[in-house]
């Protein structure tokens, strides 16, 4: 029990540091598609059979500079939230593509990010969706819509911290009863991914 409590405390501290963007992270060329493949395999083994996972990897190249473990944790957080939003089944989709961010694109974003080539990672579900009030709070630490004991309210805050510390952006688009999409943009790396 003591070991388990210590692990939970360490995870909580890591998530808080990630949100505060003060945690250390590796800066290596990372293949987004390799990370998505790992995450989709993990999710396939942990989600119930009523949920379908669809992967659509269009980005080429798909290399970003950052910490592959933090990217994996961010995508797992989004996948687990999608699962919780689809208690009666549905489809979880992880898709990638390349985009070139222009000044015109920045007008539609919550905050400014670097212009130029990016890898877009979109995690979508066909779940219960969120109303605008909920969407406005989802990246706040300790905010959760889950029942007591169901979550800490740090998952999306940690995802937000990861994205910001990697000079990217994250946007949410959700409609009640129709599902939710999280779109992450990360700057394209200049070179190939490390093995």
C-alpha positions as CSV (number, residue, x, y, z in Angstrom):
1,X,0.0,0.0,0.0
2,X,2.9,2.4,0.8
3,X,4.6,1.6,-2.5
4,X,1.4,2.2,-4.4
5,X,0.8,5.5,-2.6
6,X,4.3,6.6,-3.4
7,X,3.9,5.7,-7.1
8,X,0.6,7.7,-7.2
9,X,2.3,10.7,-5.5
10,X,5.2,10.5,-8.0
11,X,2.8,10.4,-10.9
12,X,0.8,13.3,-9.5
13,X,4.0,15.4,-9.0
14,X,5.1,14.5,-12.6
15,X,1.7,15.7,-13.9
16,X,1.9,18.9,-11.9
17,X,5.4,19.6,-13.2
18,X,4.4,18.9,-16.7
19,X,1.5,21.3,-16.4
20,X,3.7,24.0,-14.9
21,X,6.2,23.3,-17.8
22,X,9.0,23.0,-15.3
23,X,9.7,19.3,-15.6
24,X,12.7,18.1,-17.5
25,X,12.0,16.4,-20.9
26,X,14.1,14.9,-23.6
27,X,14.5,16.9,-26.8
28,X,15.0,14.2,-29.5
29,X,13.6,13.8,-33.0
30,X,10.5,11.7,-32.5
31,X,8.5,9.8,-35.0
32,X,4.9,10.6,-34.2
33,X,3.6,7.6,-36.1
34,X,5.7,5.2,-34.0
35,X,4.2,6.7,-30.8
36,X,0.7,6.6,-32.2
37,X,1.2,2.9,-33.1
38,X,2.3,2.1,-29.6
39,X,-0.6,4.0,-28.0
40,X,-3.2,2.4,-30.3
41,X,-1.8,-1.1,-29.4
42,X,-2.0,-0.2,-25.7
43,X,-5.5,1.1,-26.0
44,X,-6.7,-1.9,-28.0
45,X,-5.6,-4.1,-25.1
46,X,-7.2,-1.9,-22.4
47,X,-10.5,-0.7,-23.9
48,X,-13.6,-2.7,-23.9
49,X,-14.7,-4.5,-27.0
50,X,-17.5,-2.2,-27.8
51,X,-15.0,0.5,-28.7
52,X,-13.5,0.6,-32.2
53,X,-10.1,2.2,-32.7
54,X,-9.3,3.8,-36.1
55,X,-5.9,5.1,-37.0
56,X,-5.3,7.3,-40.1
57,X,-1.7,8.3,-40.5
58,X,-1.3,10.8,-43.3
59,X,1.6,13.0,-42.1
60,X,4.8,12.6,-44.1
61,X,7.2,13.4,-42.7
62,X,5.9,12.9,-39.1
63,X,8.9,13.8,-37.0
64,X,8.8,16.3,-34.2
65,X,11.4,17.4,-31.6
66,X,10.4,16.4,-28.1
67,X,10.0,13.7,-25.5
68,X,8.4,10.6,-26.9
69,X,7.4,9.4,-23.5
70,X,5.5,12.6,-22.8
71,X,3.8,12.4,-26.2
72,X,2.8,8.8,-25.5
73,X,1.4,9.9,-22.1
74,X,-0.5,12.8,-23.7
75,X,-2.1,10.5,-26.3
76,X,-2.9,7.9,-23.7
77,X,-4.6,10.5,-21.5
78,X,-6.7,11.6,-24.5
79,X,-7.5,8.0,-25.3
80,X,-8.6,7.1,-21.8
81,X,-10.8,10.3,-21.7
82,X,-12.4,9.2,-25.0
83,X,-13.1,5.8,-23.6
84,X,-14.8,7.3,-20.6
85,X,-16.9,9.5,-22.9
86,X,-18.2,6.4,-24.7
87,X,-19.7,4.1,-22.0
88,X,-22.0,2.5,-24.5
89,X,-19.4,2.0,-27.3
90,X,-18.3,4.1,-30.2
91,X,-15.2,5.0,-32.3
92,X,-11.9,6.5,-31.2
93,X,-9.9,7.9,-34.1
94,X,-6.3,9.0,-34.1
95,X,-5.3,10.8,-37.3
96,X,-2.2,12.7,-38.4
97,X,-1.5,15.1,-41.3
98,X,1.0,17.8,-42.2
99,X,-0.1,21.4,-42.2
100,X,1.7,24.7,-42.7
101,X,0.5,27.3,-40.2
102,X,0.0,30.8,-41.5
103,X,-0.8,34.1,-39.8
104,X,-4.4,33.7,-40.9
105,X,-4.6,30.3,-39.1
106,X,-3.4,31.9,-35.9
107,X,-6.5,34.1,-35.7
108,X,-8.6,30.9,-35.0
109,X,-6.3,29.6,-32.3
110,X,-6.4,30.1,-28.5
111,X,-2.8,31.3,-28.4
112,X,0.1,32.0,-30.8
113,X,2.4,29.3,-31.9
114,X,5.3,29.3,-34.4
115,X,4.4,29.7,-38.1
116,X,5.5,27.1,-40.6
117,X,5.4,23.3,-40.9
118,X,3.6,21.3,-38.2
119,X,2.4,17.8,-37.6
120,X,-1.3,17.7,-36.6
121,X,-2.5,14.9,-34.3
122,X,-6.3,14.7,-34.0
123,X,-7.8,12.4,-31.4
124,X,-11.6,12.1,-31.8
125,X,-14.4,10.2,-30.2
126,X,-18.1,9.7,-30.9
127,X,-19.0,10.0,-27.2
128,X,-21.2,12.2,-25.0
129,X,-19.4,15.5,-26.0
130,X,-19.1,18.6,-23.8
131,X,-21.1,21.9,-23.5
132,X,-19.2,25.2,-23.9
133,X,-18.9,25.8,-20.2
134,X,-17.2,22.5,-19.7
135,X,-14.9,23.1,-22.7
136,X,-13.8,26.4,-21.2
137,X,-12.5,24.6,-18.0
138,X,-11.1,21.3,-19.2
139,X,-7.4,22.3,-19.1
140,X,-7.6,23.7,-15.6
141,X,-5.8,21.6,-13.0
142,X,-8.1,19.5,-10.8
143,X,-11.2,20.2,-12.9
144,X,-13.0,16.9,-13.7
145,X,-16.4,15.8,-14.8
146,X,-15.8,12.3,-13.4
147,X,-17.3,11.0,-10.2
148,X,-15.3,11.2,-6.9
149,X,-12.5,8.6,-7.3
150,X,-12.9,8.6,-11.0
151,X,-10.1,11.0,-11.9
152,X,-7.7,13.6,-10.5
153,X,-8.5,16.3,-13.0
154,X,-4.9,16.5,-14.1
155,X,-4.9,14.4,-17.3
156,X,-5.8,17.2,-19.7
157,X,-3.8,19.8,-17.7
158,X,-0.8,17.5,-18.2
159,X,-1.6,17.2,-21.9
160,X,-1.8,21.0,-22.1
161,X,1.5,21.4,-20.3
162,X,3.2,18.9,-22.6
163,X,1.9,20.7,-25.7
164,X,2.9,24.2,-24.5
165,X,6.4,23.0,-23.4
166,X,6.9,21.5,-26.9
167,X,6.0,24.8,-28.6
168,X,2.7,23.4,-29.9
169,X,-1.0,24.1,-29.6
170,X,-4.0,22.2,-28.6
171,X,-7.6,22.9,-29.5
172,X,-10.9,21.2,-28.6
173,X,-14.0,20.9,-30.6
174,X,-17.0,19.3,-29.0
175,X,-20.8,19.0,-29.4
176,X,-23.0,17.4,-26.7
177,X,-24.1,13.9,-27.8
178,X,-22.0,14.1,-30.9
179,X,-18.4,13.6,-29.7
180,X,-15.2,15.5,-29.1
181,X,-12.0,16.2,-31.1
182,X,-8.7,17.3,-29.7
183,X,-6.3,18.7,-32.2
184,X,-2.6,19.0,-31.3
185,X,-0.1,20.9,-33.5
186,X,3.6,20.2,-33.0
187,X,6.4,21.9,-35.0
188,X,7.9,19.6,-37.7
189,X,11.5,18.6,-36.8
190,X,14.2,19.4,-39.3
191,X,15.7,15.9,-39.4
192,X,14.6,12.2,-39.2
193,X,13.6,10.5,-35.9
194,X,16.1,8.8,-33.7
195,X,15.9,5.0,-33.5
